[in-house]
């Protein structure tokens, strides 16, 4: 029997038939390509101008801090002002910032600060985009759209780092000029192509940003359905960030020094490539009801794929294991994000996204840091395997407390009562 029409997966053609999704997709492509290029250029510039490896590493690491110290707070802005304005203004700011950095010879500290400010301004931009997509796309098209955006994120990150690193060897200023141009292009696409969508939270400007942030935390952790999604994603990211964080050390144990760089690159690339495959295949080929039901199994399978590391497999098998982990994560993230988006009432999505993104970033960083410390004292294959086995047990426990489909349906219906209709084609 064929699935009922309402339960069939949306096609890519149907998703791209929405003009404003095409606008968002194009802007994401340009801005996500610019971001890693800027990181590559500024990291090298800091090293060239200071001669400090530590400061150069700090320049890269500082790009992860804004979500932890300002993301939830600034995300509140996206629920107060039109999404087009928030996205457009932040992109214009980033374009101007890197344009100024490219034109003058700045000391290393200023370059680090510029990268920090750029990433900090990305928080309200990404929050506004996450709140906008459920307004533009109907429910199942939203999940497929999130799969497309998630795959695009991974691809542009890889391409951006490769192109940025390659061009930086020629001219860092050139890379920064290209970065500024890409951000400016993304801003133009958004400001011209999007309508002035405003969430129902736009009438709450009288409150402070802190009160808005508190509402976001209260919403995410106060509602059982949202809390369950948050805990599942936080725990999953805590346990599956291991391959990228330990790639260099893992590669050094698998191959000789002259092949270590290639092995490290393959291990690091396997996760995003697996994610792209998983998100697109599950998003496009699996019907919506089954896709939601697979969130928990995929969340358990993701760490399970890394348990065989204790057997000290070859590089090829490690890459396959890591790719399988990425595939499983691709089967978890877009459906869970789509479910989260339709359970959150309109007008609160941006601040709820800020809470989620901060939690994911924190848990990923904590997972990498803890496994790195363990690998200093114990054999790395055993660390990866034991950590992943613990992840399997935790994910099983989390899955057992997952709300029923009926509870999710009721929460979606309650949120939909406040919804405006999705965007016009």
RODO-2510 file (C-alpha; in nm, 4 decimals, decimal comma):
residues 425
     n   res          X          Y          Z
     1     x     0,0000     0,0000     0,0000
     2     x     0,1144     0,3516    -0,0658
     3     x     0,1301     0,6051     0,2131
     4     x    -0,1597     0,8510     0,2362
     5     x    -0,0908     1,1740     0,0521
     6     x    -0,0716     1,3710     0,3774
     7     x     0,1929     1,1277     0,5076
     8     x     0,4180     1,1210     0,2033
     9     x     0,7536     1,3016     0,2229
    10     x     0,7671     1,6396     0,0542
    11     x     0,9734     1,6655    -0,2616
    12     x     1,2635     1,9033    -0,3142
    13     x     1,0644     2,0653    -0,5930
    14     x     0,7802     2,1393    -0,3514
    15     x     1,0186     2,2898    -0,0972
    16     x     1,1996     2,5056    -0,3519
    17     x     0,8669     2,6174    -0,4978
    18     x     0,8466     2,8584    -0,2025
    19     x     1,0201     3,1744    -0,3176
    20     x     1,1194     3,2882     0,0306
    21     x     1,2803     2,9529     0,1051
    22     x     1,4926     2,9988    -0,2049
    23     x     1,5883     3,3426    -0,0729
    24     x     1,6890     3,2013     0,2660
    25     x     1,8753     2,9116     0,1044
    26     x     2,0764     3,1447    -0,1162
    27     x     2,1632     3,3733     0,1746
    28     x     2,2686     3,0758     0,3870
    29     x     2,4937     2,9503     0,1073
    30     x     2,6774     3,2830     0,0826
    31     x     2,7041     3,3611     0,4547
    32     x     2,8047     3,0083     0,5540
    33     x     3,0735     3,0104     0,2871
    34     x     3,2036     3,3446     0,4127
    35     x     3,2229     3,2461     0,7789
    36     x     3,4896     2,9695     0,7589
    37     x     3,6857     3,1740     0,5050
    38     x     3,7046     3,4570     0,7583
    39     x     3,8171     3,2189     1,0324
    40     x     4,0932     3,0771     0,8123
    41     x     4,2166     3,4218     0,7087
    42     x     4,2115     3,5805     1,0539
    43     x     4,3746     3,2795     1,2194
    44     x     4,6686     3,3065     0,9782
    45     x     4,6843     3,6857     1,0036
    46     x     4,6996     3,6688     1,3824
    47     x     4,9860     3,4205     1,3637
    48     x     5,1744     3,6283     1,1055
    49     x     5,1413     3,9514     1,3026
    50     x     5,2040     3,8149     1,6513
    51     x     5,4121     3,5027     1,5960
    52     x     5,2035     3,3417     1,8708
    53     x     5,0585     2,9959     1,8157
    54     x     4,8468     3,0368     2,1303
    55     x     4,6914     3,3629     2,0098
    56     x     4,6294     3,2113     1,6677
    57     x     4,4478     2,9190     1,8294
    58     x     4,2560     3,1643     2,0464
    59     x     4,1406     3,3450     1,7322
    60     x     3,9782     3,0232     1,6120
    61     x     3,8426     2,9165     1,9512
    62     x     3,6893     3,2564     2,0249
    63     x     3,4443     3,2053     1,7395
    64     x     3,2662     2,9449     1,9540
    65     x     3,2285     3,1670     2,2610
    66     x     2,9483     3,4050     2,1539
    67     x     2,6779     3,1377     2,1643
    68     x     2,7789     3,0574     2,5203
    69     x     2,7914     3,4122     2,6549
    70     x     2,5502     3,6081     2,4384
    71     x     2,3568     3,3770     2,2081
    72     x     2,0376     3,3317     2,4143
    73     x     2,0296     3,7011     2,5014
    74     x     2,0713     3,8363     2,1489
    75     x     1,8406     3,5713     2,0009
    76     x     1,5573     3,7484     2,1815
    77     x     1,5965     4,0376     1,9358
    78     x     1,4696     3,8158     1,6553
    79     x     1,1326     3,7747     1,8292
    80     x     1,0977     4,1520     1,8700
    81     x     1,1748     4,2851     1,5230
    82     x     1,0940     4,1770     1,1661
    83     x     1,3008     3,8754     1,0669
    84     x     1,4140     4,0408     0,7449
    85     x     1,5468     4,3377     0,9419
    86     x     1,7341     4,1244     1,1944
    87     x     1,8916     3,8995     0,9308
    88     x     1,9698     4,1843     0,6920
    89     x     2,1207     4,4185     0,9517
    90     x     2,3460     4,1500     1,0998
    91     x     2,4712     4,0488     0,7548
    92     x     2,5396     4,4123     0,6630
    93     x     2,7279     4,4532     0,9910
    94     x     2,9452     4,1486     0,9203
    95     x     3,0148     4,2691     0,5663
    96     x     3,1211     4,6121     0,6920
    97     x     3,3274     4,4602     0,9725
    98     x     3,5378     4,2412     0,7450
    99     x     3,5615     4,5158     0,4853
   100     x     3,7235     4,7443     0,7428
   101     x     3,9490     4,4628     0,8656
   102     x     4,0654     4,3991     0,5086
   103     x     4,1475     4,7636     0,4355
   104     x     4,3784     4,8369     0,7287
   105     x     4,6703     4,6720     0,9082
   106     x     4,5253     4,5813     1,2468
   107     x     4,7095     4,4236     1,5430
   108     x     4,6315     4,0658     1,6412
   109     x     4,4070     4,1564     1,9327
   110     x     4,1802     4,3649     1,7105
   111     x     4,1538     4,0780     1,4617
   112     x     4,0472     3,8381     1,7374
   113     x     3,7889     4,0915     1,8568
   114     x     3,6554     4,1296     1,5011
   115     x     3,6022     3,7551     1,4683
   116     x     3,4293     3,7495     1,8072
   117     x     3,1933     4,0327     1,7073
   118     x     3,1151     3,8630     1,3769
   119     x     3,0160     3,5391     1,5450
   120     x     2,8237     3,7241     1,8154
   121     x     2,6140     3,9011     1,5521
   122     x     2,5416     3,5659     1,3879
   123     x     2,3335     3,4601     1,6906
   124     x     2,0286     3,6804     1,6205
   125     x     2,0644     3,6142     1,2469
   126     x     2,0465     3,2373     1,2891
   127     x     1,7688     3,2663     1,5467
   128     x     1,5621     3,4833     1,3123
   129     x     1,6140     3,2361     1,0301
   130     x     1,5056     2,9444     1,2487
   131     x     1,1897     3,1332     1,3450
   132     x     1,1199     3,2354     0,9856
   133     x     1,1339     2,8946     0,8181
   134     x     0,8229     2,7531     0,9940
   135     x     0,6360     3,0601     0,8704
   136     x     0,7535     3,0050     0,5131
   137     x     0,7185     2,6254     0,4870
   138     x     0,4278     2,3988     0,5885
   139     x     0,5066     2,1259     0,8393
   140     x     0,6578     1,8397     0,6352
   141     x     0,8176     2,0727     0,3860
   142     x     0,9810     2,2344     0,6882
   143     x     1,1622     1,9114     0,7816
   144     x     1,2828     1,8589     0,4249
   145     x     1,3829     2,2254     0,4115
   146     x     1,5802     2,1884     0,7346
   147     x     1,7510     1,8818     0,5866
   148     x     1,8506     2,0852     0,2820
   149     x     1,9790     2,3727     0,4948
   150     x     2,1639     2,1326     0,7261
   151     x     2,3322     1,9630     0,4319
   152     x     2,4210     2,3003     0,2850
   153     x     2,5737     2,4051     0,6178
   154     x     2,8057     2,1056     0,6181
   155     x     2,9106     2,1422     0,2546
   156     x     2,9778     2,5151     0,2745
   157     x     3,1815     2,4680     0,5923
   158     x     3,4094     2,2202     0,4158
   159     x     3,4382     2,4293     0,0990
   160     x     3,4841     2,7506     0,2965
   161     x     3,7748     2,6162     0,5001
   162     x     3,9444     2,4627     0,1959
   163     x     3,9039     2,7722    -0,0227
   164     x     3,9826     3,0083     0,2630
   165     x     4,2990     2,8233     0,3600
   166     x     4,4112     2,8004    -0,0031
   167     x     4,3538     3,1671    -0,0860
   168     x     4,4948     3,2829     0,2474
   169     x     4,8305     3,1430     0,1383
   170     x     4,8165     3,3991    -0,1453
   171     x     4,6594     3,6974     0,0322
   172     x     4,4669     3,7196     0,3589
   173     x     4,3341     4,0603     0,2572
   174     x     4,1903     3,9078    -0,0594
   175     x     4,0079     3,6433     0,1445
   176     x     3,8653     3,9072     0,3781
   177     x     3,7485     4,1169     0,0824
   178     x     3,5762     3,8110    -0,0640
   179     x     3,4245     3,7400     0,2777
   180     x     3,2854     4,0934     0,3022
   181     x     3,1434     4,0644    -0,0500
   182     x     2,9731     3,7332     0,0297
   183     x     2,8110     3,8749     0,3431
   184     x     2,7001     4,1828     0,1485
   185     x     2,5513     3,9609    -0,1220
   186     x     2,3629     3,7566     0,1377
   187     x     2,2291     4,0774     0,2937
   188     x     2,1091     4,2056    -0,0441
   189     x     1,9300     3,8781    -0,1175
   190     x     1,7498     3,8896     0,2178
   191     x     1,6573     4,2576     0,2149
   192     x     1,5241     4,2396    -0,1409
   193     x     1,3653     3,8943    -0,1353
   194     x     1,2004     3,8582     0,2059
   195     x     0,8820     4,0129     0,3323
   196     x     0,8842     4,1888     0,6681
   197     x     0,7732     3,8882     0,8688
   198     x     0,7280     3,9696     1,2368
   199     x     0,6632     3,7167     1,5118
   200     x     0,3827     3,7656     1,7592
   201     x     0,6545     3,8487     2,0088
   202     x     0,7063     4,1814     1,8320
   203     x     0,4576     4,3406     2,0725
   204     x     0,6795     4,2533     2,3716
   205     x     0,9529     4,5114     2,3116
   206     x     0,8799     4,6773     2,6437
   207     x     1,0476     4,3939     2,8341
   208     x     1,4214     4,3595     2,8721
   209     x     1,6392     4,1225     2,6734
   210     x     1,7097     3,9364     2,9973
   211     x     1,3396     3,8797     3,0588
   212     x     1,3028     3,7569     2,7014
   213     x     1,5928     3,5178     2,7485
   214     x     1,4349     3,3920     3,0696
   215     x     1,1115     3,3263     2,8827
   216     x     1,3071     3,1200     2,6315
   217     x     1,4647     2,9025     2,9004
   218     x     1,1310     2,8730     3,0800
   219     x     0,9563     2,7639     2,7627
   220     x     1,2147     2,5047     2,6568
   221     x     1,2585     2,3450     2,9984
   222     x     0,9079     2,4087     3,1297
   223     x     0,7156     2,2156     2,8646
   224     x     0,7675     1,8378     2,8731
   225     x     0,7662     1,7959     2,4946
   226     x     1,0254     2,0679     2,4350
   227     x     1,2321     1,9550     2,7316
   228     x     1,2432     1,6005     2,5943
   229     x     1,3665     1,7195     2,2553
   230     x     1,6267     1,9444     2,4185
   231     x     1,7615     1,6707     2,6456
   232     x     1,7808     1,4213     2,3594
   233     x     1,9718     1,6622     2,1343
   234     x     2,2019     1,7842     2,4124
   235     x     2,2932     1,4286     2,5119
   236     x     2,3362     1,3154     2,1523
   237     x     2,5734     1,6023     2,0715
   238     x     2,7665     1,5381     2,3940
   239     x     2,8548     1,1863     2,2823
   240     x     2,8946     1,2135     1,9040
   241     x     3,1361     1,5094     1,8880
   242     x     3,4276     1,2755     1,9607
   243     x     3,5535     1,1973     1,6056
   244     x     3,6190     1,5563     1,5012
   245     x     3,7673     1,6525     1,8370
   246     x     4,0060     1,3557     1,8521
   247     x     4,0716     1,3269     1,4778
   248     x     4,4343     1,4424     1,4948
   249     x     4,5275     1,2106     1,7813
   250     x     4,3295     0,9203     1,6340
   251     x     4,5006     0,9596     1,2969
   252     x     4,8443     0,9614     1,4608
   253     x     4,7721     0,6196     1,6124
   254     x     4,6530     0,4735     1,2844
   255     x     4,9158     0,5816     1,0293
   256     x     5,2720     0,7067     0,9955
   257     x     5,3504     1,0751     1,0328
   258     x     5,3700     1,1380     0,6583
   259     x     5,0114     1,0132     0,6144
   260     x     4,8655     1,1631     0,9304
   261     x     4,7325     1,4798     0,7677
   262     x     4,5374     1,2853     0,5067
   263     x     4,3968     1,0456     0,7670
   264     x     4,2941     1,3336     0,9919
   265     x     4,1222     1,5088     0,7032
   266     x     3,9315     1,1938     0,6086
   267     x     3,8128     1,1388     0,9654
   268     x     3,7035     1,5005     1,0041
   269     x     3,5282     1,5050     0,6659
   270     x     3,3447     1,1773     0,7287
   271     x     3,1081     1,3274     0,9861
   272     x     2,9696     1,6121     0,7717
   273     x     2,9528     1,3932     0,4611
   274     x     2,7637     1,1253     0,6530
   275     x     2,5353     1,3926     0,7952
   276     x     2,4555     1,5271     0,4484
   277     x     2,3692     1,1784     0,3243
   278     x     2,1592     1,0944     0,6293
   279     x     1,9662     1,4192     0,6421
   280     x     1,8845     1,4191     0,2718
   281     x     1,7959     1,0493     0,2462
   282     x     1,5851     1,0379     0,5624
   283     x     1,4291     1,3762     0,4916
   284     x     1,3361     1,2973     0,1341
   285     x     1,2586     0,9238     0,1277
   286     x     1,1024     0,8517     0,4686
   287     x     0,7396     0,9473     0,5253
   288     x     0,6764     1,2021     0,8039
   289     x     0,5193     0,9677     1,0605
   290     x     0,8033     0,7165     1,0241
   291     x     1,0662     0,9919     1,0259
   292     x     0,9509     1,1145     1,3661
   293     x     0,9442     0,7583     1,5000
   294     x     1,3056     0,7076     1,3877
   295     x     1,4425     0,9984     1,5936
   296     x     1,5031     0,7811     1,8999
   297     x     1,6523     0,4779     1,7181
   298     x     1,8908     0,7007     1,5235
   299     x     1,9892     0,8778     1,8476
   300     x     2,0901     0,5398     1,9929
   301     x     2,2625     0,4190     1,6759
   302     x     2,4779     0,7337     1,6468
   303     x     2,7101     0,6552     1,9426
   304     x     2,6716     0,2808     1,8819
   305     x     2,8573     0,3129     1,5499
   306     x     3,1751     0,4185     1,7362
   307     x     3,1790     0,1388     1,9961
   308     x     3,3909    -0,0921     1,7685
   309     x     3,6802     0,1549     1,8042
   310     x     3,8112    -0,0667     2,0852
   311     x     3,9026    -0,3244     1,8181
   312     x     4,1542    -0,0742     1,6726
   313     x     4,0191    -0,0801     1,3152
   314     x     4,2060     0,0518     1,0122
   315     x     4,1737     0,4073     0,8831
   316     x     3,9227     0,2972     0,6205
   317     x     3,6991     0,1337     0,8806
   318     x     3,7298     0,4305     1,1158
   319     x     3,6184     0,6619     0,8354
   320     x     3,3208     0,4331     0,7660
   321     x     3,2300     0,4254     1,1358
   322     x     3,2475     0,8021     1,1629
   323     x     3,0455     0,8455     0,8430
   324     x     2,7810     0,6071     0,9803
   325     x     2,7701     0,8156     1,2982
   326     x     2,7212     1,1288     1,0881
   327     x     2,4453     0,9548     0,8903
   328     x     2,2604     0,8686     1,2115
   329     x     2,2958     1,2263     1,3376
   330     x     2,1495     1,3384     1,0044
   331     x     1,8499     1,1187     1,0815
   332     x     1,8075     1,2842     1,4221
   333     x     1,8750     1,6560     1,3857
   334     x     1,6448     1,7806     1,1055
   335     x     1,3387     1,5801     1,2192
   336     x     1,3968     1,6780     1,5833
   337     x     1,4524     2,0419     1,4873
   338     x     1,1389     2,0383     1,2751
   339     x     0,9387     1,8846     1,5592
   340     x     1,0794     2,1423     1,8006
   341     x     0,9870     2,4274     1,5655
   342     x     0,6207     2,3270     1,5356
   343     x     0,5806     2,2658     1,9103
   344     x     0,7144     2,6129     1,9992
   345     x     0,4443     2,8833     1,9679
   346     x     0,5046     3,1510     1,7091
   347     x     0,6713     3,4573     1,8580
   348     x     0,8944     3,2469     2,0854
   349     x     1,0881     3,0441     1,8291
   350     x     1,3935     3,2680     1,8042
   351     x     1,4629     3,2776     2,1774
   352     x     1,3898     2,9042     2,2059
   353     x     1,6391     2,8445     1,9237
   354     x     1,8947     3,0510     2,1157
   355     x     1,8555     2,8236     2,4161
   356     x     1,8881     2,5117     2,2029
   357     x     2,1911     2,6314     2,0076
   358     x     2,3688     2,7349     2,3259
   359     x     2,3037     2,3959     2,4809
   360     x     2,4229     2,2090     2,1733
   361     x     2,7404     2,4194     2,1518
   362     x     2,8132     2,3742     2,5217
   363     x     2,7584     1,9981     2,5130
   364     x     2,9701     1,9517     2,2003
   365     x     3,2555     2,1463     2,3540
   366     x     3,2277     1,9619     2,6844
   367     x     3,2268     1,6259     2,5078
   368     x     3,5398     1,7074     2,3085
   369     x     3,7184     1,8489     2,6144
   370     x     3,6380     1,5528     2,8395
   371     x     3,7351     1,2879     2,5849
   372     x     4,0551     1,4800     2,5160
   373     x     4,1441     1,4687     2,8858
   374     x     4,0634     1,0980     2,9036
   375     x     4,2742     1,0264     2,5946
   376     x     4,5722     1,1872     2,7707
   377     x     4,5630     0,9106     3,0340
   378     x     4,4119     0,6090     2,8594
   379     x     4,4452     0,4440     2,5146
   380     x     4,2433     0,6429     2,2631
   381     x     4,0535     0,3502     2,1035
   382     x     3,9334     0,2448     2,4474
   383     x     3,8299     0,6001     2,5311
   384     x     3,6264     0,6358     2,2111
   385     x     3,4615     0,2969     2,2593
   386     x     3,3819     0,3411     2,6293
   387     x     3,2556     0,6956     2,5777
   388     x     3,0323     0,5792     2,2942
   389     x     2,9015     0,2827     2,4923
   390     x     2,8102     0,5202     2,7734
   391     x     2,6373     0,7312     2,5093
   392     x     2,4300     0,4337     2,3974
   393     x     2,3139     0,3687     2,7536
   394     x     2,2302     0,7350     2,8127
   395     x     2,0397     0,7624     2,4852
   396     x     1,8397     0,4496     2,5687
   397     x     1,7473     0,6024     2,9054
   398     x     1,6517     0,9333     2,7429
   399     x     1,4468     0,7545     2,4773
   400     x     1,2439     0,5698     2,7385
   401     x     1,1136     0,9038     2,8688
   402     x     1,0186     1,0329     2,5238
   403     x     0,6588     1,1654     2,5112
   404     x     0,4001     0,9713     2,3142
   405     x     0,3012     1,0664     1,9615
   406     x    -0,0372     1,1769     2,0941
   407     x     0,1251     1,4227     2,3361
   408     x     0,3372     1,5691     2,0594
   409     x     0,0322     1,5996     1,8337
   410     x    -0,1565     1,7820     2,1086
   411     x     0,1372     2,0183     2,1662
   412     x     0,1622     2,0881     1,7926
   413     x    -0,2103     2,1615     1,7744
   414     x    -0,1874     2,3972     2,0723
   415     x     0,1026     2,5865     1,9139
   416     x    -0,0751     2,5978     1,5775
   417     x    -0,3701     2,7819     1,7327
   418     x    -0,1443     3,0858     1,7539
   419     x     0,0109     3,0423     1,4107
   420     x    -0,0330     3,2657     1,1092
   421     x    -0,0615     3,0768     0,7836
   422     x     0,2630     2,9645     0,6146
   423     x     0,4156     3,1968     0,3595
   424     x     0,2718     3,2338     0,0132
   425     x     0,4401     3,0659    -0,2808
***
